[in-house]
Amino acid sequence: MEIQYASVWEKNSDAIPDQIALICGDNEVSWKDFDDRAAKLATLLDENGLGDDSKVGLYLHNSNEYLEAQYAVFKIKGVPINVNYRYKEEELVYLLDNSDSEALFYQGCYADQVSAIKDKLSKVKVFIQVDDGTSDTLDFSVDYETSIQSNSPMERIERSGENIYMLYTGGTTGMPKGVMYQHEGHLSAMLNTAGAWGLIPIQEKVDIEALSKVIKENGESNNLPVSIPACPLMHGTGMWLGAMIPLLAGGCVVTIPQLGFDPDLLFRETEKRKANNLVIVGDAFAKPMLDALDKAKNEGKPYNLESVNNIISSGVMWSSEVKDGLLKHNDMILVDAMGSTEGGMGSSVASRDAPAPTAKFVLNPGVIVITDEGEHVEPGSGKMGKIGTSGLVPLGYFKDEKKSAETFKEFEGIRYSFPGDYATVEADGTITLLGRGSNCINTAGEKVYPEEVEEAVKRHPNIFDCLVVGLKDDRFGQRVVALASFQDENQVEEQDLIAFTREHLAGYKLPKQVLFVPEVMRAPNGKANYKWAKETAEKELG
C-alpha cells in the first residue's frame, strides 16, 4: 500500500469508522464522516480542474474544517499550503502567488481581505468560504458546508509515496519558503515519532496493514490518543505534532477555535475530552498554563489533568523552572523537541523523576554539529557549530534552488539539512542550543525577519532610517524592537509609528517598542550594524 497521508487515513476510517476523529467546540466528527466530508470536498476541487500537485491555500483558524480541507487536498494528490491568518494583503498575495495556489479555503471573517486581493490571484480557480457567522458568502466564492452537502464523495484513487507535501516556513532567513517533502519520508518520520511517544508500536519498517490492525484493536479497547494542539495548525508544531501524528495513530484531534491563547479554556477542554497529549510552543504557552494551574489550585478548584500523558513543545525556549512547576500539578512526560520546518534535530525529555535543564538537548540519530570551517565540534570543546540533520531531509525549497543548495547539502558523503541553528556540544554529548545564526527574531514561535519590519517603518514619511532587533522577553522569548531616526525636524510619536506599521504587517511583526536615535549606525558599505543596534536597545530598554 502507498505511504501517503490520504491513503493511510482512508485505511483508518475503514478500521475505526465510528470513533471520533475531530472535535471543535460541540461539533464532533467520526472517522467515517471525516473521510466522507473530505471526499466531497475533493470532488469540488477535482471538478474545478485541480489534481496531482495542485496547490491549495488554507487560510483558516484551528478547526475541523482546516483538517478536512487538508485531507481533501491529499485525496486529489494535491499540496496544501499553510497560510498565516495574521498576514496583511501584501503578504497574502506574495504567499499565494509564490505557492502557485489554485484554490483557497478561507475563514469567513477574512472575507474582506480575500475580496480585496482577489484580482491579484490570477491562478486561483475556486474560492471556498467557511461560514463562521461573521460574513455572507462572497459572490465569487463557494460555501464550504453547502459544497459538502451538494457533492458526492470522490472515488478513492491510487496515490504515491512520492507525492509532494509542503509546509511554508515562517520566514526565518527571508521571505516564507515552501519546504518540500515526499509523503513517504515525511509520514514515516511522523510514525516514528508516534512510536516514540507510545501512541503505536515502534516499527522498524513502515507497515500500514499492521498499523491498521493495531488501530482497530486500540479502537475496540478505547485506547486511541486524544490530542489538543493549543498552538496554530498553520505552523509545523501544531500541525505535525498536534494533528498529523495523532491522526496517523487513529486518534482524535481537539481544536479550540478562539484566537489568542486561553489556558483555562485549554484545561477545561482537557478535562472534558480527557486529552492525552497537549502541544504547545515553549514558555509563551507554558508560563500562562502554569499560572492558571497555580491559581486554580490556590482557589481550591484544581484542574484534573490525570488523562494527560505528554505535553509536547517545539519552536520556543521552554525553561526548566516552568517545566518543574507543571510537573508539580501532574505526573507526566514533557517533550521539548528541537527542530524546524527543515527537519528535527533533538529533544529534551523531562519528568518528575528526571528533570531537564533549559535549552539542553539529546541529538537525534544522524544529527551532527560542525564548525563554519567544516570540522566536527568535539564534545566539551566549547566551540560553536551549526546543526545538521540527515534524518528527515526535505527535497528542497519550492522555487528557490539557490537557498536549497545552501541549506540541503552533502557532508562526508551524506545529505544533511542545515537550517541555520547553532549550538555547542557538551562533554556528555548533549547540545546546548544557541539559536539562529541569522538575525531572525523568534517571538512566541512566530518568526520575524528584521528587514521586512525595517522597510515597513521606513515607509513613514518622517522616518529616515531604521534597524530592528529582538530583545529578551520573559514570556515570548523575544520582542520586536525598532531603532529609528527622523527624516528631518518633523517627528512622530512612538505609538503613532507602531500604528502606521500595522497597515503593512501582521500583528506579531509589529515593533513592541521604538527607540528614536540621532543616527542609525551602518557599516561604510551601507550594511546594517546589528551589533550596535542590539547593544543600544539593551542599554536603553533592557
Beta strands, then each sheet from edge to edge (+ up, - down):
strand 1: 20-24
strand 2: 27-30
strand 3: 55-59
strand 4: 79-82
strand 5: 101-107
strand 6: 126-130
strand 7: 141-143
strand 8: 164-168
strand 9: 178-182
strand 10: 226-229
strand 11: 252-255
strand 12: 277-280
strand 13: 310-314
strand 14: 333-340
strand 15: 343-350
strand 16: 360-363
strand 17: 367-370
strand 18: 384-389
strand 19: 396-397
strand 20: 408-411
strand 21: 414-417
strand 22: 421-425
strand 23: 431-436
strand 24: 441-443
strand 25: 446-448
strand 26: 463-473
strand 27: 477-486
strand 28: 513-516
sheet 1: 2+ 1- 11- 10- 12- 13- 14- 15+ 16- 23+ 22- 18+ 17-
sheet 2: 4+ 3+ 5+ 6+ 7+
sheet 3: 8+ 9- 19+
sheet 4: 20+ 21-
sheet 5: 24+ 25-
sheet 6: 26+ 27- 28-
end
